[in-house]
């Protein structure tokens, strides 16, 4: 188990670093329209181009450090947790059915996300800070440690878990689609001799799991991003009272399509992220003398 934790952390760090600019673009795109109606027509390409124009290429990595910290907790818990649940439920030659895999993926994802939620909150806040810098305003935080300190001081320790419920909802949907679909798709590809247990099978499985995970999780991801980005004003009031309130207000003022804002950047990130992660992780397991996932 300790070896699996180490390998998942390493693979996640590689995948996160490679795809972080897409994640940043997705987050900024989801926040568009929240306070500036005129920006509702923004596209992922325009948002990314604006970041580079105003902040340079390094601006695409605003918030990378808390994202790496998050994955040191999030990815090992959900991946290793899912594998242990799956293996425990398997009986002889009979493998866990798809519904069981979906449930195992969702549960492991929720546990992992609750643990990693503070780092995820800091990542979203720092990504959103880039918009303030682009407008010539002073960013709220100078770095991840400063963000942790200020959030605890201004909002209390519970402030680190702001948005934890929509975060957990999204994690359940993402991991239900991602882990169960990857597992099932890879076995389907191998059993039907479409490809051996190699990079081709891993690539096909990651594409299918990325699509299903994005379709299921995008609305929860939009709500999670907006809930985590908001901070209480001087009167202690917030724009959204709950994830449900955020969902209702988003649909009311921006239309139901707003729940899928950032769909293509999300999918464009999940696809490459899963490709890099799963190919790296499967390769590392082989080098370590472990069986395939």
HUZI-V564536 format. One record per helix or strand of 2 or more residues. SS is the DSSP state (h for helix, s for strand). FROM is the first residue (numbers start at 1). TO is the last residue. Records with the same first field share a line. If there is no record, write none. Layout:
SS = FROM-TO, FROM-TO
//
This chain:
h = 2-31, 37-39, 44-55, 57-61, 64-89, 98-134, 144-155, 157-161, 164-191, 199-229, 243-254, 256-260, 263-287
//
